[in-house]
């Protein structure tokens, strides 16, 4: 008896169905710079940038960690792709760059076209919101590598910044102010600790009064993109530094851009911690120091600005509910 590829666990037909269903979604993110359609061995992007004096490409790759476990438990897959694109967008924004195009990787044990299309529709939604083209990706079916119903995703983003507008922290000076932009929740970091604590007491669909929603709904909130509000400040050269608060927390991430000889002076009482973090700390008896290392605590991005510019910056990002949270010492 002959054995087929399908017998080994790989369903070519399911892969073809997925590609056919996502083609119009992916194409909807394309602009005049995209010179290829989905299905080729690579994506073509026209690299003419006449509006830039000295264009610099900026690249970043990331995943969403064990936030995926929440999507699996809730059987909700349409927002996890948004989180990935927004996370990657924020990372290159910290360098002053705006996104050009995105590449995704979706891997699973047994390909379910409905789930794959849901995930990729999330990529598409955020790519369009961030004016970023989704020009390629990989869908891998690998039997026995993943538990039933589970998958993993990652993404690579390529962006661009004019060399004169690069933001890398080198211009940060003593007395510069820190402006925090509010997060929607955990964003995409700290989920291993959050799950260990919360699921020792709650189920994913348990409603918690202090949250005003279920535990799963709170944990699955979409990672915010700060591009639209922050990029104009970069282009106006009003910022000396930008920090995306991911794994490592506020201090760990912001110290990455602070020049040697300077330090952070943070007023931890300048904003109210989100209820989800209060719940984690209370249920798990997690120390304040550990909370600050693992989570963003309600601040998703920090802008560093000279005192002369700080009011202009603050007023420009009002939609992100900003707070003055400290200074450079």
Secondary structure in CASP SS format (residue, H / E / C, confidence):
PFRMAT SS
TARGET T0000
AUTHOR 0000-0000-0000
METHOD secondary structure of the structure
MODEL  1
X C 1.00
X C 1.00
X C 1.00
X C 1.00
X C 1.00
X H 1.00
X H 1.00
X H 1.00
X C 1.00
X C 1.00
X C 1.00
X H 1.00
X H 1.00
X H 1.00
X H 1.00
X H 1.00
X H 1.00
X H 1.00
X H 1.00
X H 1.00
X H 1.00
X H 1.00
X H 1.00
X H 1.00
X H 1.00
X H 1.00
X H 1.00
X C 1.00
X C 1.00
X C 1.00
X C 1.00
X C 1.00
X C 1.00
X E 1.00
X C 1.00
X C 1.00
X C 1.00
X C 1.00
X C 1.00
X C 1.00
X C 1.00
X C 1.00
X C 1.00
X C 1.00
X E 1.00
X C 1.00
X C 1.00
X C 1.00
X C 1.00
X C 1.00
X C 1.00
X C 1.00
X C 1.00
X C 1.00
X E 1.00
X E 1.00
X E 1.00
X E 1.00
X E 1.00
X E 1.00
X E 1.00
X E 1.00
X E 1.00
X C 1.00
X C 1.00
X C 1.00
X H 1.00
X H 1.00
X H 1.00
X H 1.00
X H 1.00
X H 1.00
X H 1.00
X H 1.00
X C 1.00
X C 1.00
X C 1.00
X C 1.00
X C 1.00
X H 1.00
X H 1.00
X H 1.00
X H 1.00
X H 1.00
X H 1.00
X H 1.00
X H 1.00
X H 1.00
X H 1.00
X H 1.00
X H 1.00
X H 1.00
X H 1.00
X C 1.00
X C 1.00
X C 1.00
X C 1.00
X E 1.00
X E 1.00
X E 1.00
X E 1.00
X E 1.00
X E 1.00
X E 1.00
X E 1.00
X E 1.00
X E 1.00
X E 1.00
X C 1.00
X C 1.00
X C 1.00
X C 1.00
X H 1.00
X H 1.00
X H 1.00
X H 1.00
X H 1.00
X H 1.00
X H 1.00
X H 1.00
X H 1.00
X H 1.00
X H 1.00
X H 1.00
X H 1.00
X H 1.00
X H 1.00
X H 1.00
X H 1.00
X C 1.00
X C 1.00
X C 1.00
X E 1.00
X E 1.00
X E 1.00
X E 1.00
X E 1.00
X E 1.00
X E 1.00
X E 1.00
X E 1.00
X C 1.00
X C 1.00
X C 1.00
X C 1.00
X C 1.00
X C 1.00
X C 1.00
X C 1.00
X C 1.00
X E 1.00
X E 1.00
X E 1.00
X E 1.00
X E 1.00
X E 1.00
X E 1.00
X E 1.00
X E 1.00
X E 1.00
X E 1.00
X E 1.00
X H 1.00
X H 1.00
X H 1.00
X C 1.00
X C 1.00
X C 1.00
X C 1.00
X C 1.00
X C 1.00
X C 1.00
X C 1.00
X C 1.00
X C 1.00
X C 1.00
X E 1.00
X E 1.00
X E 1.00
X E 1.00
X E 1.00
X E 1.00
X C 1.00
X C 1.00
X C 1.00
X C 1.00
X C 1.00
X C 1.00
X C 1.00
X C 1.00
X H 1.00
X H 1.00
X H 1.00
X H 1.00
X H 1.00
X H 1.00
X H 1.00
X H 1.00
X C 1.00
X C 1.00
X C 1.00
X C 1.00
X C 1.00
X C 1.00
X C 1.00
X C 1.00
X E 1.00
X E 1.00
X C 1.00
X C 1.00
X C 1.00
X C 1.00
X E 1.00
X E 1.00
X H 1.00
X H 1.00
X H 1.00
X H 1.00
X H 1.00
X C 1.00
X C 1.00
X C 1.00
X C 1.00
X C 1.00
X C 1.00
X C 1.00
X H 1.00
X H 1.00
X H 1.00
X H 1.00
X H 1.00
X H 1.00
X H 1.00
X H 1.00
X H 1.00
X C 1.00
X C 1.00
X C 1.00
X C 1.00
X C 1.00
X E 1.00
X E 1.00
X E 1.00
X E 1.00
X C 1.00
X C 1.00
X C 1.00
X C 1.00
X H 1.00
X H 1.00
X H 1.00
X H 1.00
X H 1.00
X H 1.00
X C 1.00
X C 1.00
X C 1.00
X C 1.00
X C 1.00
X C 1.00
X C 1.00
X C 1.00
X C 1.00
X E 1.00
X E 1.00
X E 1.00
X C 1.00
X C 1.00
X C 1.00
X C 1.00
X C 1.00
X C 1.00
X C 1.00
X C 1.00
X H 1.00
X H 1.00
X H 1.00
X H 1.00
X H 1.00
X H 1.00
X H 1.00
X H 1.00
X H 1.00
X H 1.00
X C 1.00
X C 1.00
X C 1.00
X H 1.00
X H 1.00
X H 1.00
X H 1.00
X H 1.00
X H 1.00
X H 1.00
X C 1.00
X C 1.00
X C 1.00
X C 1.00
X E 1.00
X E 1.00
X E 1.00
X E 1.00
X E 1.00
X E 1.00
X E 1.00
X C 1.00
X C 1.00
X C 1.00
X C 1.00
X H 1.00
X H 1.00
X H 1.00
X H 1.00
X H 1.00
X H 1.00
X H 1.00
X C 1.00
X H 1.00
X H 1.00
X H 1.00
X C 1.00
X C 1.00
X E 1.00
X E 1.00
X E 1.00
X E 1.00
X E 1.00
X E 1.00
X C 1.00
END
